[in-house]
Amino acid sequence: MTAHMRLTKTLVDSLRKALTNNALPGETKGLGRESERAAAEFLAQVAAQRKPGELALAIESTGGEAGKRRMRIGIVNDDMPFLVDSVANAIAARQLTIHRLLHPVVCVERDNDGLLRDVDLLCPDKRRRESMMYLELDRADARGRQELAADLRRVLADVRLAVRDWQKLQAKMREDAAAIADPEGKALLEWSAGGAMTLLGYHVEKPYEVPSEALGIFSIPGAPTDEGGCLDAMRYLEKAAKCR
């Protein structure tokens, strides 16, 4: 990525408009023209090269008065649900306050190497849409920034897996609902599969066997159930059944 690519005026201007044009009231409060351009230049650097399925992320400290210094985060990803809430929750878990969050979804044109060539605010082709996030938040030290970056990469990888397998997760829950004789249990699973719950993962666990049929976040080896949690749940249900 060259300096010319990072600072192409047309791209920076397009990203500046994307950041501010559809922002909600209050989201750009205190963001002057110079700050707008600085945010757009930073996001242009993050977005400069990325291929489908990849995450581009950068965290850096910014200036400010003593005691009020902040850091900023740029995140560029395929457009998908749950991104903003997932990022905000990961940051909150670090007890950091978000002072600004801008989240334009833009249409991009990239070459075969993933280099950004053009940005449009709107387009009918969903395959060209990318999620771009710009955040300003409390400053963390170097170690804290590294840990936060690792948290965000892990969380966004989980989101990608859950979204990738969303339809399969719904289908599995409906299959399980069809196999239940109890009408209340059947209705509960059908209600959940219909969109009442956010489905993140699925797998089949049996005592002392390796889980199978993994979907969503369970596709990550070793994640995410607690050690012994499966057996404890089975013993509880067996005990409840014997008491009937």
KEGUGU-221631 format. One record per atom (N, C-alpha, C): residue number from 0; atom name; x, y, z. Coordinates in nm, 2 decimals. Example, Ala and Ser with C-alpha at 12.3 -4.5 7.8 and 13.67 -1.06 7.14 Angstrom:
BEGIN
- 0 N 1.32 -0.57 0.78
- 0 CA 1.23 -0.45 0.78
- 0 C 1.32 -0.33 0.78
- 1 N 1.28 -0.22 0.71
- 1 CA 1.37 -0.11 0.71
- 1 C 1.29 0.00 0.79
This chain:
BEGIN
- 0 N 0.08 -0.12 0.00
- 0 CA 0.00 0.00 0.00
- 0 C 0.09 0.12 0.00
- 1 N 0.08 0.21 -0.10
- 1 CA 0.16 0.33 -0.11
- 1 C 0.10 0.45 -0.04
- 2 N 0.18 0.55 -0.02
- 2 CA 0.13 0.67 0.04
- 2 C 0.03 0.74 -0.05
- 3 N 0.05 0.73 -0.18
- 3 CA -0.05 0.78 -0.28
- 3 C -0.18 0.71 -0.26
- 4 N -0.18 0.58 -0.24
- 4 CA -0.30 0.51 -0.22
- 4 C -0.37 0.54 -0.10
- 5 N -0.30 0.56 0.01
- 5 CA -0.36 0.60 0.14
- 5 C -0.42 0.73 0.14
- 6 N -0.37 0.82 0.06
- 6 CA -0.42 0.96 0.07
- 6 C -0.49 1.01 -0.06
- 7 N -0.53 0.92 -0.14
- 7 CA -0.61 0.96 -0.26
- 7 C -0.72 1.05 -0.22
- 8 N -0.73 1.17 -0.27
- 8 CA -0.83 1.27 -0.23
- 8 C -0.97 1.23 -0.26
- 9 N -0.99 1.17 -0.38
- 9 CA -1.12 1.12 -0.41
- 9 C -1.18 1.02 -0.31
- 10 N -1.09 0.92 -0.28
- 10 CA -1.13 0.82 -0.18
- 10 C -1.16 0.88 -0.04
- 11 N -1.07 0.97 0.00
- 11 CA -1.09 1.03 0.13
- 11 C -1.22 1.11 0.13
- 12 N -1.24 1.19 0.03
- 12 CA -1.37 1.27 0.02
- 12 C -1.49 1.18 0.02
- 13 N -1.49 1.07 -0.05
- 13 CA -1.60 0.98 -0.05
- 13 C -1.62 0.92 0.09
- 14 N -1.52 0.88 0.16
- 14 CA -1.53 0.82 0.29
- 14 C -1.58 0.93 0.39
- 15 N -1.53 1.05 0.37
- 15 CA -1.58 1.16 0.46
- 15 C -1.73 1.17 0.45
- 16 N -1.78 1.18 0.33
- 16 CA -1.92 1.19 0.30
- 16 C -2.00 1.07 0.36
- 17 N -1.94 0.95 0.34
- 17 CA -2.01 0.83 0.39
- 17 C -2.02 0.83 0.55
- 18 N -1.91 0.88 0.61
- 18 CA -1.91 0.89 0.76
- 18 C -2.02 0.98 0.81
- 19 N -2.04 1.09 0.74
- 19 CA -2.13 1.19 0.80
- 19 C -2.27 1.20 0.74
- 20 N -2.29 1.17 0.61
- 20 CA -2.41 1.19 0.55
- 20 C -2.53 1.12 0.61
- 21 N -2.51 1.00 0.65
- 21 CA -2.63 0.92 0.71
- 21 C -2.61 0.91 0.86
- 22 N -2.53 0.99 0.93
- 22 CA -2.51 0.98 1.07
- 22 C -2.64 1.03 1.14
- 23 N -2.67 0.97 1.25
- 23 CA -2.78 1.01 1.33
- 23 C -2.75 1.14 1.41
- 24 N -2.86 1.21 1.45
- 24 CA -2.83 1.34 1.52
- 24 C -2.75 1.31 1.65
- 25 N -2.65 1.39 1.66
- 25 CA -2.56 1.38 1.78
- 25 C -2.43 1.29 1.75
- 26 N -2.44 1.21 1.65
- 26 CA -2.32 1.12 1.62
- 26 C -2.20 1.20 1.57
- 27 N -2.22 1.32 1.51
- 27 CA -2.11 1.40 1.46
- 27 C -2.09 1.53 1.54
- 28 N -2.16 1.53 1.66
- 28 CA -2.14 1.65 1.74
- 28 C -1.99 1.67 1.78
- 29 N -1.94 1.79 1.76
- 29 CA -1.80 1.82 1.79
- 29 C -1.71 1.78 1.68
- 30 N -1.75 1.72 1.57
- 30 CA -1.67 1.67 1.47
- 30 C -1.66 1.78 1.36
- 31 N -1.55 1.86 1.36
- 31 CA -1.54 1.97 1.27
- 31 C -1.48 1.92 1.13
- 32 N -1.47 2.01 1.04
- 32 CA -1.42 1.97 0.91
- 32 C -1.28 1.90 0.91
- 33 N -1.19 1.96 0.99
- 33 CA -1.06 1.90 1.00
- 33 C -1.06 1.76 1.06
- 34 N -1.15 1.75 1.17
- 34 CA -1.16 1.62 1.23
- 34 C -1.23 1.51 1.14
- 35 N -1.32 1.56 1.06
- 35 CA -1.39 1.47 0.96
- 35 C -1.29 1.42 0.87
- 36 N -1.20 1.50 0.82
- 36 CA -1.10 1.46 0.72
- 36 C -1.00 1.37 0.78
- 37 N -0.96 1.40 0.90
- 37 CA -0.86 1.31 0.97
- 37 C -0.92 1.17 0.99
- 38 N -1.05 1.16 1.03
- 38 CA -1.12 1.04 1.05
- 38 C -1.13 0.96 0.91
- 39 N -1.16 1.03 0.81
- 39 CA -1.17 0.97 0.68
- 39 C -1.04 0.92 0.63
- 40 N -0.93 1.00 0.65
- 40 CA -0.79 0.95 0.61
- 40 C -0.75 0.83 0.69
- 41 N -0.79 0.82 0.82
- 41 CA -0.75 0.70 0.90
- 41 C -0.83 0.58 0.84
- 42 N -0.96 0.60 0.82
- 42 CA -1.04 0.49 0.77
- 42 C -1.00 0.45 0.63
- 43 N -0.95 0.54 0.55
- 43 CA -0.90 0.51 0.41
- 43 C -0.78 0.42 0.42
- 44 N -0.69 0.44 0.52
- 44 CA -0.58 0.36 0.54
- 44 C -0.62 0.22 0.58
- 45 N -0.72 0.21 0.67
- 45 CA -0.76 0.07 0.71
- 45 C -0.83 0.00 0.59
- 46 N -0.90 0.07 0.51
- 46 CA -0.98 0.01 0.40
- 46 C -0.90 -0.01 0.28
- 47 N -0.78 0.04 0.27
- 47 CA -0.70 0.05 0.15
- 47 C -0.68 -0.09 0.08
- 48 N -0.67 -0.19 0.15
- 48 CA -0.65 -0.32 0.09
- 48 C -0.72 -0.43 0.18
- 49 N -0.82 -0.50 0.12
- 49 CA -0.89 -0.60 0.19
- 49 C -0.96 -0.69 0.08
- 50 N -0.96 -0.82 0.11
- 50 CA -1.03 -0.91 0.02
- 50 C -1.16 -0.96 0.09
- 51 N -1.26 -1.01 0.01
- 51 CA -1.38 -1.07 0.07
- 51 C -1.35 -1.17 0.18
- 52 N -1.42 -1.17 0.29
- 52 CA -1.39 -1.26 0.40
- 52 C -1.29 -1.22 0.49
- 53 N -1.21 -1.12 0.46
- 53 CA -1.11 -1.07 0.55
- 53 C -1.16 -0.96 0.64
- 54 N -1.09 -0.94 0.76
- 54 CA -1.12 -0.83 0.85
- 54 C -1.00 -0.73 0.84
- 55 N -1.03 -0.61 0.82
- 55 CA -0.92 -0.50 0.84
- 55 C -0.95 -0.42 0.96
- 56 N -0.85 -0.41 1.05
- 56 CA -0.87 -0.35 1.18
- 56 C -0.75 -0.27 1.22
- 57 N -0.76 -0.15 1.27
- 57 CA -0.65 -0.08 1.32
- 57 C -0.69 0.00 1.45
- 58 N -0.60 0.01 1.55
- 58 CA -0.63 0.09 1.67
- 58 C -0.51 0.18 1.69
- 59 N -0.53 0.31 1.71
- 59 CA -0.42 0.40 1.74
- 59 C -0.46 0.51 1.83
- 60 N -0.36 0.56 1.91
- 60 CA -0.39 0.67 2.00
- 60 C -0.40 0.80 1.92
- 61 N -0.48 0.89 1.98
- 61 CA -0.50 1.02 1.92
- 61 C -0.46 1.13 2.02
- 62 N -0.45 1.25 1.97
- 62 CA -0.41 1.36 2.06
- 62 C -0.52 1.41 2.15
- 63 N -0.50 1.52 2.22
- 63 CA -0.60 1.57 2.31
- 63 C -0.54 1.63 2.43
- 64 N -0.62 1.70 2.52
- 64 CA -0.56 1.75 2.64
- 64 C -0.53 1.64 2.74
- 65 N -0.44 1.67 2.83
- 65 CA -0.40 1.57 2.93
- 65 C -0.53 1.53 3.01
- 66 N -0.54 1.40 3.02
- 66 CA -0.66 1.35 3.09
- 66 C -0.78 1.32 3.00
- 67 N -0.77 1.38 2.88
- 67 CA -0.88 1.36 2.78
- 67 C -0.84 1.29 2.65
- 68 N -0.72 1.24 2.65
- 68 CA -0.67 1.17 2.53
- 68 C -0.74 1.05 2.50
- 69 N -0.76 1.02 2.37
- 69 CA -0.84 0.91 2.33
- 69 C -0.77 0.82 2.23
- 70 N -0.83 0.72 2.19
- 70 CA -0.78 0.64 2.08
- 70 C -0.89 0.61 1.98
- 71 N -0.86 0.57 1.86
- 71 CA -0.96 0.55 1.76
- 71 C -0.94 0.41 1.70
- 72 N -1.05 0.36 1.65
- 72 CA -1.05 0.23 1.59
- 72 C -1.12 0.24 1.45
- 73 N -1.06 0.17 1.36
- 73 CA -1.12 0.16 1.22
- 73 C -1.14 0.01 1.20
- 74 N -1.26 -0.03 1.15
- 74 CA -1.29 -0.17 1.12
- 74 C -1.36 -0.17 0.99
- 75 N -1.31 -0.26 0.90
- 75 CA -1.37 -0.27 0.77
- 75 C -1.39 -0.42 0.75
- 76 N -1.51 -0.46 0.71
- 76 CA -1.56 -0.60 0.71
- 76 C -1.66 -0.62 0.60
- 77 N -1.69 -0.74 0.57
- 77 CA -1.81 -0.77 0.48
- 77 C -1.93 -0.72 0.56
- 78 N -2.03 -0.67 0.49
- 78 CA -2.15 -0.62 0.56
- 78 C -2.23 -0.74 0.60
- 79 N -2.27 -0.74 0.73
- 79 CA -2.35 -0.85 0.79
- 79 C -2.41 -0.80 0.92
- 80 N -2.51 -0.88 0.97
- 80 CA -2.58 -0.83 1.09
- 80 C -2.49 -0.85 1.21
- 81 N -2.53 -0.78 1.32
- 81 CA -2.47 -0.80 1.46
- 81 C -2.34 -0.73 1.48
- 82 N -2.28 -0.66 1.38
- 82 CA -2.15 -0.61 1.39
- 82 C -2.14 -0.50 1.50
- 83 N -2.23 -0.40 1.49
- 83 CA -2.21 -0.29 1.58
- 83 C -2.23 -0.33 1.73
- 84 N -2.33 -0.41 1.76
- 84 CA -2.36 -0.46 1.89
- 84 C -2.24 -0.54 1.94
- 85 N -2.19 -0.63 1.86
- 85 CA -2.08 -0.71 1.90
- 85 C -1.95 -0.63 1.93
- 86 N -1.92 -0.54 1.85
- 86 CA -1.81 -0.45 1.87
- 86 C -1.83 -0.37 2.00
- 87 N -1.94 -0.31 2.02
- 87 CA -1.97 -0.23 2.14
- 87 C -1.96 -0.31 2.26
- 88 N -2.01 -0.43 2.26
- 88 CA -2.01 -0.52 2.38
- 88 C -1.86 -0.56 2.41
- 89 N -1.78 -0.59 2.31
- 89 CA -1.64 -0.62 2.34
- 89 C -1.57 -0.50 2.40
- 90 N -1.60 -0.38 2.35
- 90 CA -1.53 -0.26 2.41
- 90 C -1.58 -0.24 2.55
- 91 N -1.71 -0.26 2.58
- 91 CA -1.77 -0.24 2.71
- 91 C -1.71 -0.34 2.81
- 92 N -1.68 -0.46 2.76
- 92 CA -1.62 -0.56 2.85
- 92 C -1.48 -0.52 2.90
- 93 N -1.42 -0.43 2.83
- 93 CA -1.29 -0.37 2.87
- 93 C -1.31 -0.24 2.95
- 94 N -1.43 -0.21 2.98
- 94 CA -1.47 -0.09 3.06
- 94 C -1.41 0.04 3.00
- 95 N -1.42 0.04 2.87
- 95 CA -1.39 0.16 2.79
- 95 C -1.51 0.23 2.74
- 96 N -1.52 0.36 2.75
- 96 CA -1.63 0.44 2.70
- 96 C -1.62 0.48 2.56
- 97 N -1.72 0.45 2.48
- 97 CA -1.72 0.49 2.34
- 97 C -1.78 0.63 2.33
- 98 N -1.70 0.73 2.27
- 98 CA -1.74 0.87 2.26
- 98 C -1.80 0.90 2.12
- 99 N -1.76 0.81 2.02
- 99 CA -1.82 0.83 1.89
- 99 C -1.82 0.70 1.82
- 100 N -1.92 0.67 1.75
- 100 CA -1.93 0.55 1.66
- 100 C -2.00 0.58 1.54
- 101 N -1.93 0.58 1.43
- 101 CA -1.99 0.60 1.30
- 101 C -1.98 0.47 1.21
- 102 N -2.10 0.44 1.15
- 102 CA -2.10 0.30 1.08
- 102 C -2.17 0.31 0.95
- 103 N -2.09 0.37 0.85
- 103 CA -2.15 0.37 0.71
- 103 C -2.13 0.23 0.65
- 104 N -2.23 0.19 0.57
- 104 CA -2.22 0.07 0.48
- 104 C -2.21 0.13 0.34
- 105 N -2.10 0.10 0.28
- 105 CA -2.07 0.16 0.15
- 105 C -2.05 0.05 0.04
- 106 N -2.06 0.09 -0.08
- 106 CA -2.03 0.00 -0.20
- 106 C -1.89 0.04 -0.25
- 107 N -1.81 -0.07 -0.26
- 107 CA -1.67 -0.04 -0.30
- 107 C -1.64 -0.11 -0.43
- 108 N -1.53 -0.06 -0.49
- 108 CA -1.47 -0.13 -0.61
- 108 C -1.33 -0.16 -0.58
- 109 N -1.29 -0.28 -0.58
- 109 CA -1.15 -0.32 -0.56
- 109 C -1.09 -0.40 -0.67
- 110 N -0.96 -0.40 -0.69
- 110 CA -0.90 -0.48 -0.79
- 110 C -0.87 -0.62 -0.74
- 111 N -0.81 -0.70 -0.82
- 111 CA -0.79 -0.84 -0.79
- 111 C -0.70 -0.86 -0.67
- 112 N -0.62 -0.76 -0.63
- 112 CA -0.54 -0.77 -0.51
- 112 C -0.61 -0.71 -0.39
- 113 N -0.74 -0.67 -0.40
- 113 CA -0.81 -0.61 -0.29
- 113 C -0.78 -0.46 -0.27
- 114 N -0.71 -0.40 -0.36
- 114 CA -0.68 -0.26 -0.34
- 114 C -0.81 -0.17 -0.37
- 115 N -0.84 -0.08 -0.28
- 115 CA -0.96 0.00 -0.30
- 115 C -0.94 0.10 -0.41
- 116 N -1.04 0.10 -0.50
- 116 CA -1.03 0.19 -0.62
- 116 C -1.14 0.29 -0.62
- 117 N -1.26 0.26 -0.56
- 117 CA -1.37 0.36 -0.56
- 117 C -1.47 0.32 -0.45
- 118 N -1.54 0.43 -0.40
- 118 CA -1.63 0.41 -0.30
- 118 C -1.76 0.49 -0.34
- 119 N -1.87 0.42 -0.33
- 119 CA -2.00 0.48 -0.36
- 119 C -2.09 0.46 -0.24
- 120 N -2.18 0.56 -0.22
- 120 CA -2.27 0.56 -0.10
- 120 C -2.38 0.46 -0.12
- 121 N -2.42 0.43 -0.24
- 121 CA -2.53 0.34 -0.27
- 121 C -2.50 0.26 -0.39
- 122 N -2.55 0.14 -0.39
- 122 CA -2.55 0.05 -0.52
- 122 C -2.64 -0.06 -0.50
- 123 N -2.69 -0.12 -0.60
- 123 CA -2.79 -0.24 -0.59
- 123 C -2.72 -0.37 -0.57
- 124 N -2.58 -0.37 -0.59
- 124 CA -2.51 -0.50 -0.58
- 124 C -2.46 -0.52 -0.44
- 125 N -2.53 -0.62 -0.37
- 125 CA -2.50 -0.64 -0.23
- 125 C -2.36 -0.70 -0.21
- 126 N -2.30 -0.76 -0.32
- 126 CA -2.17 -0.82 -0.31
- 126 C -2.06 -0.71 -0.29
- 127 N -2.09 -0.59 -0.33
- 127 CA -2.00 -0.48 -0.32
- 127 C -2.00 -0.41 -0.19
- 128 N -2.10 -0.44 -0.11
- 128 CA -2.12 -0.36 0.02
- 128 C -2.02 -0.41 0.13
- 129 N -1.97 -0.31 0.19
- 129 CA -1.88 -0.33 0.30
- 129 C -1.92 -0.25 0.42
- 130 N -1.90 -0.30 0.54
- 130 CA -1.92 -0.23 0.66
- 130 C -1.79 -0.16 0.71
- 131 N -1.81 -0.03 0.73
- 131 CA -1.69 0.05 0.78
- 131 C -1.73 0.11 0.91
- 132 N -1.65 0.09 1.01
- 132 CA -1.67 0.15 1.14
- 132 C -1.56 0.24 1.18
- 133 N -1.60 0.36 1.24
- 133 CA -1.50 0.45 1.30
- 133 C -1.54 0.48 1.44
- 134 N -1.45 0.45 1.53
- 134 CA -1.49 0.47 1.67
- 134 C -1.38 0.56 1.74
- 135 N -1.43 0.64 1.83
- 135 CA -1.34 0.71 1.92
- 135 C -1.38 0.67 2.07
- 136 N -1.28 0.64 2.15
- 136 CA -1.31 0.59 2.28
- 136 C -1.19 0.62 2.38
- 137 N -1.21 0.59 2.50
- 137 CA -1.11 0.61 2.60
- 137 C -0.98 0.55 2.56
- 138 N -0.87 0.62 2.59
- 138 CA -0.74 0.56 2.56
- 138 C -0.70 0.45 2.65
- 139 N -0.64 0.34 2.59
- 139 CA -0.58 0.23 2.67
- 139 C -0.43 0.23 2.64
- 140 N -0.36 0.17 2.73
- 140 CA -0.21 0.16 2.71
- 140 C -0.18 0.06 2.59
- 141 N -0.06 0.05 2.56
- 141 CA -0.02 -0.04 2.44
- 141 C -0.07 -0.18 2.46
- 142 N -0.05 -0.23 2.58
- 142 CA -0.10 -0.37 2.61
- 142 C -0.25 -0.38 2.60
- 143 N -0.32 -0.28 2.65
- 143 CA -0.46 -0.28 2.64
- 143 C -0.51 -0.27 2.50
- 144 N -0.44 -0.20 2.42
- 144 CA -0.48 -0.19 2.28
- 144 C -0.46 -0.32 2.21
- 145 N -0.36 -0.39 2.24
- 145 CA -0.33 -0.52 2.18
- 145 C -0.44 -0.62 2.22
- 146 N -0.47 -0.62 2.35
- 146 CA -0.58 -0.71 2.40
- 146 C -0.71 -0.68 2.34
- 147 N -0.74 -0.55 2.33
- 147 CA -0.87 -0.51 2.27
- 147 C -0.88 -0.56 2.12
- 148 N -0.77 -0.54 2.05
- 148 CA -0.77 -0.58 1.91
- 148 C -0.79 -0.73 1.90
- 149 N -0.73 -0.81 1.99
- 149 CA -0.75 -0.96 1.99
- 149 C -0.89 -0.99 2.02
- 150 N -0.95 -0.92 2.12
- 150 CA -1.09 -0.94 2.15
- 150 C -1.18 -0.91 2.03
- 151 N -1.16 -0.80 1.96
- 151 CA -1.24 -0.77 1.85
- 151 C -1.23 -0.87 1.73
- 152 N -1.11 -0.91 1.71
- 152 CA -1.09 -1.01 1.60
- 152 C -1.16 -1.14 1.63
- 153 N -1.16 -1.18 1.76
- 153 CA -1.22 -1.31 1.80
- 153 C -1.38 -1.29 1.79
- 154 N -1.43 -1.18 1.84
- 154 CA -1.57 -1.16 1.84
- 154 C -1.62 -1.15 1.70
- 155 N -1.55 -1.08 1.61
- 155 CA -1.60 -1.06 1.47
- 155 C -1.59 -1.19 1.39
- 156 N -1.49 -1.28 1.43
- 156 CA -1.48 -1.41 1.37
- 156 C -1.60 -1.49 1.41
- 157 N -1.65 -1.48 1.54
- 157 CA -1.77 -1.55 1.58
- 157 C -1.89 -1.50 1.51
- 158 N -1.90 -1.37 1.49
- 158 CA -2.01 -1.32 1.41
- 158 C -2.02 -1.37 1.27
- 159 N -1.90 -1.38 1.21
- 159 CA -1.89 -1.43 1.07
- 159 C -1.94 -1.58 1.06
- 160 N -1.90 -1.66 1.16
- 160 CA -1.94 -1.80 1.16
- 160 C -2.09 -1.81 1.19
- 161 N -2.15 -1.73 1.28
- 161 CA -2.29 -1.74 1.31
- 161 C -2.37 -1.70 1.19
- 162 N -2.33 -1.59 1.12
- 162 CA -2.40 -1.54 1.01
- 162 C -2.39 -1.64 0.89
- 163 N -2.27 -1.69 0.87
- 163 CA -2.25 -1.79 0.77
- 163 C -2.35 -1.91 0.78
- 164 N -2.37 -1.96 0.90
- 164 CA -2.45 -2.08 0.92
- 164 C -2.59 -2.05 0.97
- 165 N -2.63 -1.92 0.95
- 165 CA -2.76 -1.88 1.01
- 165 C -2.88 -1.97 0.96
- 166 N -2.89 -1.99 0.83
- 166 CA -3.00 -2.07 0.78
- 166 C -2.99 -2.22 0.82
- 167 N -2.87 -2.27 0.83
- 167 CA -2.85 -2.41 0.87
- 167 C -2.88 -2.42 1.02
- 168 N -2.85 -2.32 1.10
- 168 CA -2.89 -2.32 1.24
- 168 C -3.04 -2.32 1.26
- 169 N -3.11 -2.24 1.18
- 169 CA -3.26 -2.24 1.19
- 169 C -3.31 -2.38 1.14
- 170 N -3.26 -2.44 1.04
- 170 CA -3.30 -2.57 0.99
- 170 C -3.28 -2.68 1.09
- 171 N -3.17 -2.67 1.16
- 171 CA -3.14 -2.77 1.27
- 171 C -3.24 -2.76 1.38
- 172 N -3.27 -2.64 1.42
- 172 CA -3.36 -2.62 1.53
- 172 C -3.50 -2.67 1.49
- 173 N -3.54 -2.64 1.37
- 173 CA -3.67 -2.69 1.32
- 173 C -3.68 -2.84 1.31
- 174 N -3.57 -2.90 1.27
- 174 CA -3.56 -3.05 1.27
- 174 C -3.58 -3.11 1.41
- 175 N -3.51 -3.04 1.51
- 175 CA -3.52 -3.09 1.65
- 175 C -3.66 -3.07 1.70
- 176 N -3.73 -2.96 1.66
- 176 CA -3.86 -2.93 1.70
- 176 C -3.96 -3.04 1.65
- 177 N -3.94 -3.08 1.53
- 177 CA -4.02 -3.18 1.46
- 177 C -4.01 -3.32 1.53
- 178 N -3.89 -3.34 1.60
- 178 CA -3.87 -3.47 1.66
- 178 C -3.92 -3.47 1.81
- 179 N -3.97 -3.36 1.86
- 179 CA -4.02 -3.36 2.00
- 179 C -4.17 -3.39 2.00
- 180 N -4.21 -3.48 2.09
- 180 CA -4.35 -3.51 2.11
- 180 C -4.42 -3.41 2.19
- 181 N -4.36 -3.35 2.29
- 181 CA -4.42 -3.26 2.38
- 181 C -4.46 -3.13 2.30
- 182 N -4.58 -3.09 2.30
- 182 CA -4.62 -2.97 2.22
- 182 C -4.56 -2.84 2.27
- 183 N -4.54 -2.83 2.40
- 183 CA -4.48 -2.70 2.45
- 183 C -4.34 -2.69 2.41
- 184 N -4.26 -2.80 2.42
- 184 CA -4.12 -2.80 2.38
- 184 C -4.11 -2.78 2.23
- 185 N -4.20 -2.84 2.16
- 185 CA -4.20 -2.82 2.01
- 185 C -4.22 -2.67 1.97
- 186 N -4.32 -2.61 2.04
- 186 CA -4.36 -2.47 2.01
- 186 C -4.24 -2.38 2.05
- 187 N -4.17 -2.41 2.16
- 187 CA -4.06 -2.33 2.21
- 187 C -3.95 -2.32 2.10
- 188 N -3.91 -2.44 2.05
- 188 CA -3.81 -2.45 1.95
- 188 C -3.85 -2.38 1.82
- 189 N -3.97 -2.40 1.78
- 189 CA -4.02 -2.33 1.66
- 189 C -4.02 -2.18 1.67
- 190 N -4.06 -2.14 1.79
- 190 CA -4.06 -1.99 1.82
- 190 C -3.92 -1.94 1.81
- 191 N -3.82 -2.01 1.87
- 191 CA -3.68 -1.96 1.87
- 191 C -3.63 -1.96 1.72
- 192 N -3.66 -2.07 1.65
- 192 CA -3.61 -2.08 1.51
- 192 C -3.67 -1.97 1.42
- 193 N -3.79 -1.92 1.46
- 193 CA -3.86 -1.82 1.38
- 193 C -3.80 -1.68 1.39
- 194 N -3.69 -1.66 1.47
- 194 CA -3.63 -1.53 1.48
- 194 C -3.64 -1.47 1.61
- 195 N -3.70 -1.54 1.71
- 195 CA -3.72 -1.48 1.84
- 195 C -3.58 -1.48 1.92
- 196 N -3.49 -1.57 1.87
- 196 CA -3.36 -1.58 1.94
- 196 C -3.25 -1.56 1.83
- 197 N -3.14 -1.51 1.87
- 197 CA -3.02 -1.50 1.79
- 197 C -2.95 -1.63 1.80
- 198 N -2.94 -1.71 1.69
- 198 CA -2.88 -1.84 1.70
- 198 C -2.73 -1.83 1.66
- 199 N -2.65 -1.87 1.75
- 199 CA -2.50 -1.86 1.74
- 199 C -2.43 -1.98 1.70
- 200 N -2.48 -2.10 1.75
- 200 CA -2.40 -2.22 1.73
- 200 C -2.49 -2.34 1.76
- 201 N -2.45 -2.46 1.70
- 201 CA -2.52 -2.58 1.72
- 201 C -2.41 -2.70 1.71
- 202 N -2.42 -2.79 1.80
- 202 CA -2.36 -2.92 1.78
- 202 C -2.42 -3.02 1.87
- 203 N -2.39 -3.15 1.85
- 203 CA -2.45 -3.26 1.92
- 203 C -2.35 -3.31 2.02
- 204 N -2.39 -3.31 2.15
- 204 CA -2.30 -3.36 2.25
- 204 C -2.36 -3.49 2.31
- 205 N -2.27 -3.59 2.32
- 205 CA -2.31 -3.71 2.39
- 205 C -2.20 -3.74 2.50
- 206 N -2.24 -3.81 2.60
- 206 CA -2.14 -3.84 2.71
- 206 C -2.01 -3.91 2.66
- 207 N -1.90 -3.84 2.69
- 207 CA -1.77 -3.90 2.66
- 207 C -1.74 -3.92 2.51
- 208 N -1.81 -3.84 2.43
- 208 CA -1.79 -3.85 2.29
- 208 C -1.75 -3.71 2.24
- 209 N -1.68 -3.70 2.13
- 209 CA -1.64 -3.57 2.06
- 209 C -1.77 -3.51 2.00
- 210 N -1.80 -3.39 2.03
- 210 CA -1.92 -3.32 1.97
- 210 C -1.92 -3.33 1.82
- 211 N -2.03 -3.34 1.76
- 211 CA -2.05 -3.36 1.61
- 211 C -2.14 -3.26 1.56
- 212 N -2.15 -3.25 1.42
- 212 CA -2.24 -3.16 1.35
- 212 C -2.23 -3.02 1.39
- 213 N -2.11 -2.97 1.40
- 213 CA -2.08 -2.84 1.45
- 213 C -2.12 -2.73 1.35
- 214 N -2.19 -2.63 1.39
- 214 CA -2.22 -2.51 1.31
- 214 C -2.20 -2.39 1.39
- 215 N -2.19 -2.28 1.32
- 215 CA -2.17 -2.15 1.38
- 215 C -2.04 -2.14 1.47
- 216 N -2.05 -2.08 1.59
- 216 CA -1.93 -2.06 1.67
- 216 C -1.88 -2.20 1.72
- 217 N -1.96 -2.30 1.72
- 217 CA -1.91 -2.43 1.76
- 217 C -1.81 -2.49 1.66
- 218 N -1.80 -2.43 1.54
- 218 CA -1.71 -2.47 1.44
- 218 C -1.56 -2.45 1.48
- 219 N -1.55 -2.36 1.59
- 219 CA -1.41 -2.33 1.64
- 219 C -1.38 -2.44 1.73
- 220 N -1.27 -2.52 1.71
- 220 CA -1.23 -2.63 1.80
- 220 C -1.22 -2.59 1.94
- 221 N -1.29 -2.67 2.03
- 221 CA -1.28 -2.64 2.17
- 221 C -1.37 -2.53 2.23
- 222 N -1.45 -2.47 2.15
- 222 CA -1.53 -2.36 2.19
- 222 C -1.68 -2.40 2.18
- 223 N -1.77 -2.34 2.26
- 223 CA -1.74 -2.25 2.37
- 223 C -1.80 -2.30 2.50
- 224 N -1.83 -2.43 2.51
- 224 CA -1.90 -2.47 2.63
- 224 C -1.79 -2.49 2.75
- 225 N -1.84 -2.48 2.87
- 225 CA -1.75 -2.50 2.99
- 225 C -1.72 -2.65 3.00
- 226 N -1.60 -2.67 3.05
- 226 CA -1.56 -2.81 3.08
- 226 C -1.66 -2.87 3.18
- 227 N -1.72 -2.99 3.14
- 227 CA -1.81 -3.05 3.23
- 227 C -1.95 -3.01 3.22
- 228 N -1.97 -2.90 3.15
- 228 CA -2.11 -2.84 3.14
- 228 C -2.21 -2.93 3.08
- 229 N -2.17 -3.01 2.97
- 229 CA -2.25 -3.10 2.90
- 229 C -2.30 -3.21 2.99
- 230 N -2.20 -3.27 3.06
- 230 CA -2.24 -3.39 3.15
- 230 C -2.32 -3.34 3.27
- 231 N -2.30 -3.23 3.32
- 231 CA -2.38 -3.18 3.43
- 231 C -2.52 -3.15 3.39
- 232 N -2.54 -3.10 3.26
- 232 CA -2.67 -3.08 3.21
- 232 C -2.75 -3.21 3.19
- 233 N -2.68 -3.31 3.14
- 233 CA -2.74 -3.44 3.11
- 233 C -2.78 -3.51 3.24
- 234 N -2.69 -3.50 3.34
- 234 CA -2.73 -3.56 3.47
- 234 C -2.85 -3.49 3.53
- 235 N -2.86 -3.36 3.52
- 235 CA -2.97 -3.29 3.57
- 235 C -3.10 -3.33 3.51
- 236 N -3.10 -3.34 3.37
- 236 CA -3.22 -3.38 3.30
- 236 C -3.26 -3.53 3.33
- 237 N -3.16 -3.62 3.34
- 237 CA -3.18 -3.75 3.38
- 237 C -3.25 -3.76 3.52
- 238 N -3.20 -3.69 3.61
- 238 CA -3.25 -3.68 3.75
- 238 C -3.40 -3.63 3.75
- 239 N -3.42 -3.53 3.67
- 239 CA -3.56 -3.47 3.66
- 239 C -3.65 -3.57 3.60
- 240 N -3.61 -3.65 3.50
- 240 CA -3.69 -3.75 3.44
- 240 C -3.73 -3.86 3.53
- 241 N -3.64 -3.90 3.62
- 241 CA -3.66 -4.01 3.71
- 241 C -3.76 -3.96 3.82
- 242 N -3.76 -3.83 3.85
- 242 CA -3.85 -3.78 3.96
- 242 C -3.99 -3.77 3.91
- 243 N -4.02 -3.79 3.79
- 243 CA -4.16 -3.77 3.74
- 243 C -4.24 -3.90 3.77
